[in-house]
Amino acid sequence: LGHLGAGILGNDKGLIEELRDAGNITGEYLWPLPVWQEYSEFIKSDIADIRNISKEKGAGAITAGMFLKKFVGDTNWAHIDIAGTAWDMPERSYRAKGATGFGVRLIFHWLKNIHMPGQQG
């Protein structure tokens, strides 16, 4: 996805779509990634209960999501992988060069206008 968008994965398609909508409005784009059960093999460990990083190359964002999935139980969740968007994105009128703060505008918009519209405070 490079520096223009972040991967998103989770267990709630509605939540993922809401976050994608917020990203489209704020210019912080999200693209859904799969949560196929086979990815859970990447976090198996011979020493610990699970690994927090894959012993295989690739699928780092998905592996991170699979790690989080082990802890949330039945809770609806989404993981936004900002590793590729945290630095060196194109300069914008609202963002200087350097660390981007990617996701802050997206989450703020989602909370204010989609998740809790009309609530005060």
Order of alpha helices (4+ residues) and beta strands (2+ residues): beta-alpha-beta-alpha-beta-alpha
